[in-house]
Amino acid sequence: MYTTAIFIAIITGIGKALEKAFKIDKRFLPLISVAIGIGVAFLGQDGFDMSILETILFGIVLGLSASGLLSSFSSIAYVTKRISRTATK
């Protein structure tokens, strides 16, 4: 159970690092997160008894979860900045 949360955090971090390092457009981040998720799922497959199709599906779920997590944090940061600007005026 905790392994999935760790995988999602790793994928989120790698995706954000790639975005900053290579100046990747934000619209491609979900696709990159899914690709990283599939790779991480294959690397972490030893602990799970899954077929190749199940591993690919697990990787897609990991990547999309990481993408949603990153999007949520971005939205929260935006709203927090807006609130702090109006509070200081």
C-alpha positions in Angstrom: 0.0 0.0 0.0 2.7 2.5 0.9 4.7 1.4 -2.1 2.2 2.9 -4.4 2.3 6.3 -2.6 6.1 6.2 -2.8 6.0 5.4 -6.5 3.6 8.3 -7.1 5.8 10.7 -5.2 8.9 9.6 -7.2 7.1 10.0 -10.5 5.9 13.4 -9.5 9.4 14.5 -8.6 11.0 13.1 -11.7 8.3 14.7 -13.9 8.8 18.1 -12.3 12.6 17.8 -12.5 12.3 17.0 -16.2 10.0 19.9 -16.8 12.4 22.3 -15.2 15.6 20.8 -16.7 14.5 20.5 -20.3 11.8 23.3 -20.3 9.1 20.9 -21.4 5.6 22.3 -22.1 3.2 21.5 -19.3 0.7 19.9 -21.7 3.1 17.0 -22.2 3.6 16.3 -18.5 0.8 13.7 -18.2 2.2 11.7 -21.1 5.7 11.9 -19.6 4.3 10.9 -16.2 2.6 7.9 -17.7 5.8 6.8 -19.5 7.8 7.2 -16.3 5.0 5.3 -14.4 5.2 2.3 -16.7 9.0 2.3 -16.3 8.7 2.5 -12.5 6.1 -0.3 -12.5 8.4 -2.6 -14.5 11.3 -1.8 -12.2 9.2 -2.4 -9.1 7.5 -5.5 -10.5 9.6 -7.9 -8.5 7.6 -7.5 -5.4 4.2 -8.0 -7.1 2.9 -11.0 -8.9 1.5 -9.3 -12.0 1.4 -10.1 -15.7 2.9 -7.7 -18.3 -0.5 -6.3 -19.1 -1.3 -5.7 -15.4 2.1 -4.0 -14.9 1.4 -1.7 -17.9 -2.0 -0.8 -16.5 -0.5 -0.3 -13.0 2.1 2.1 -14.6 -0.6 4.0 -16.4 -2.5 4.4 -13.1 0.7 5.5 -11.3 1.5 8.1 -14.0 -2.0 9.6 -14.2 -2.1 9.7 -10.4 1.2 11.5 -10.3 0.0 13.9 -12.9 -3.2 14.7 -11.0 -1.2 15.2 -7.8 1.1 17.7 -9.5 -1.9 19.5 -11.0 -3.6 19.7 -7.6 -0.5 21.2 -6.0 -0.2 23.7 -8.8 -3.9 24.8 -8.3 -3.4 25.1 -4.5 -0.3 27.2 -5.0 -2.1 29.5 -7.4 -5.1 30.0 -5.1 -2.8 30.6 -2.1 -0.9 33.3 -4.0 -4.1 35.0 -5.0 -5.4 34.9 -1.4 -2.2 36.3 0.0 -2.1 39.1 -2.6 -5.6 40.2 -1.7 -4.9 40.0 2.1 -1.9 42.3 1.9 -3.8 45.1 -0.1 
